[in-house]
Amino acid sequence: MSRKPFRMLLLAVAAVLFLAALPARSAQGFTGFCRCDCSIVRDCNTNADCGGSPCLKGRTCCLSNL
């Protein structure tokens, strides 16, 4: 039985945790993060900046985007 899928899953989880631990950077005066974009760069001030998705104060990374 191959362990490759399990190792790939562990690497993906480690990458997400690593990115979540990085300090947020600001780009062009933005104050928030678009929901589910996994970004480490602040990229919104209002929901309109996210195409109608919520502009949140904290980073989020949805599994559907991985």
Kinemage of the C-alpha trace (Angstrom):
@kinemage 1
@onewidth
@group {chain A} dominant
@subgroup {mainchain}
@vectorlist {calphas} color= white
{ca met a 1} P 0.000 0.000 0.000
{ca ser a 2} L 1.398 3.380 -1.012
{ca arg a 3} L 1.878 6.110 1.556
{ca lys a 4} L 2.314 8.829 -1.060
{ca pro a 5} L -1.244 10.286 -0.734
{ca phe a 6} L -0.833 10.485 3.045
{ca arg a 7} L 2.541 12.237 2.704
{ca met a 8} L 1.086 14.708 0.197
{ca leu a 9} L -1.746 15.497 2.610
{ca leu a 10} L 0.743 16.073 5.436
{ca leu a 11} L 2.780 18.414 3.224
{ca ala a 12} L -0.341 20.379 2.280
{ca val a 13} L -1.390 20.744 5.914
{ca ala a 14} L 2.130 21.818 6.903
{ca ala a 15} L 2.170 24.432 4.136
{ca val a 16} L -1.170 25.881 5.253
{ca leu a 17} L -0.020 26.045 8.876
{ca phe a 18} L 3.247 27.689 7.845
{ca leu a 19} L 1.466 30.353 5.789
{ca ala a 20} L -1.012 31.001 8.593
{ca ala a 21} L 1.862 31.684 11.000
{ca leu a 22} L 3.501 34.311 8.781
{ca pro a 23} L 2.906 37.936 9.727
{ca ala a 24} L 0.434 39.708 7.484
{ca arg a 25} L 1.806 42.219 5.019
{ca ser a 26} L -0.123 45.208 3.769
{ca ala a 27} L -0.383 46.073 0.092
{ca gln a 28} L -1.499 49.533 -0.991
{ca gly a 29} L -3.225 50.427 2.278
{ca phe a 30} L -5.617 47.473 2.390
{ca thr a 31} L -6.783 46.486 5.862
{ca gly a 32} L -8.332 43.023 5.428
{ca phe a 33} L -8.271 39.679 3.651
{ca cys a 34} L -10.785 38.304 1.155
{ca arg a 35} L -12.493 35.176 2.499
{ca cys a 36} L -10.972 31.846 1.388
{ca asp a 37} L -8.090 33.275 -0.644
{ca cys a 38} L -5.228 31.889 1.526
{ca ser a 39} L -3.351 35.158 0.986
{ca ile a 40} L -0.672 36.484 3.322
{ca val a 41} L -1.081 39.953 1.803
{ca arg a 42} L -3.926 42.196 2.880
{ca asp a 43} L -6.010 42.739 -0.246
{ca cys a 44} L -9.316 44.431 0.651
{ca asn a 45} L -11.060 47.193 2.561
{ca thr a 46} L -14.660 46.346 1.670
{ca asn a 47} L -16.604 43.348 0.377
{ca ala a 48} L -16.642 45.008 -3.053
{ca asp a 49} L -12.838 44.563 -3.205
{ca cys a 50} L -13.454 40.802 -2.923
{ca gly a 51} L -16.087 40.630 -5.631
{ca gly a 52} L -18.873 40.443 -3.063
{ca ser a 53} L -17.193 37.893 -0.770
{ca pro a 54} L -16.558 39.039 2.799
{ca cys a 55} L -13.514 41.183 3.563
{ca leu a 56} L -12.286 39.839 6.916
{ca lys a 57} L -9.774 41.068 9.488
{ca gly a 58} L -8.076 37.659 9.692
{ca arg a 59} L -6.736 35.284 7.059
{ca thr a 60} L -8.783 32.296 5.983
{ca cys a 61} L -7.855 29.383 3.773
{ca cys a 62} L -10.707 27.179 2.637
{ca leu a 63} L -9.969 23.552 1.765
{ca ser a 64} L -11.847 23.878 -1.516
{ca asn a 65} L -9.093 26.270 -2.719
{ca leu a 66} L -6.209 23.890 -2.055
